[in-house]
Amino acid sequence: MLPSHIKALILDMDGVLWKSDAPIGDLPAIFQRIRARGLKFAFATNNGTKTPEEYRQKLASLGVEVDASQIVTSALGLAFLLGRTYPPGTKVFVIGGNGVRAALSGQGFEILPLERAPEAQAFVMGIDREITFQKVAEATLLVRNGVPFYATNDDKTFPTPRGEIPGAGAWLSVITTATGVKPAVAGKPSPSLMELALERLGARKEETLVVGDRLETDIAAGQAAGCPTALVLSGVSTREQAEAWTPKIDLIASDLSELVS
């Protein structure tokens, strides 16, 4: 199904490789086919809850061996974004998982505990599975007081085997409703993750297929980066939505297995 000019893939993860912890298809066989075709590949995910190493371990547990450097997350994108604006040692209040905290710490930022939130010089938000009213209250006070507001991504939902659950965008809406302020977003649909993945692949954008399950993030980011795009129907967006999307999507497949068959 893949055109002959495609030399590399940039793959989303949630909804393409798995739903929650349930793999979508026979992942070892799929990646064996990808490698047999000589395709380079990288992963670009808006889910910044895990570090690249944690994602590498998750892939390994599902029978797919990759290098952590092949994995680009919205948390990494956000850390690089802040690194262009703020010096090391800047105090940051974070609502988010280990992936965001590790990425920011890696850039030299000081991650503040809840009780020191008022000292923050920037506020960062992603998915936090331990979110509390107090965290949201402190974040709201910071943003209303003019502290810069950043987000890993604004995906409204997150696919699981039982259906879609609230994503980072749903939690962001609480802060934006309470403050009237929208965050600067590092993840897709911004093309920055695609550009970082292309750099790591050493691939030309015209020869790199961006594969995702969500039109308004994965496909929009791929198109913004100037790459051909493929939507798989194993996650969020439907065929009807894909066929109505403009600009036109290059490929539509039921899942990644069909795409690389």
Secondary structure, DSSP 8 states (H G I E B T S, - for coil): ---TT--EEEE--BTTTEETTEESS-HHHHHHHHHHTT-EEEEEES--SS-HHHHHHHHHHTT----GGGEEEHHHHHHHHHHTTS-TT-EEEEES-HHHHHHHHHTT-EEE-GGGGGG-SEEEE---TT--HHHHHHHHHHHHTT--EEES---SEEEETTEEEE-HHHHHHHHHHHHS---EE-STTSTHHHHHHHHHHT--GGGEEEEES-IIIIIHHHHHTT--EEEETTSS--HHHHHH-SS--SEEESSHHHHT-
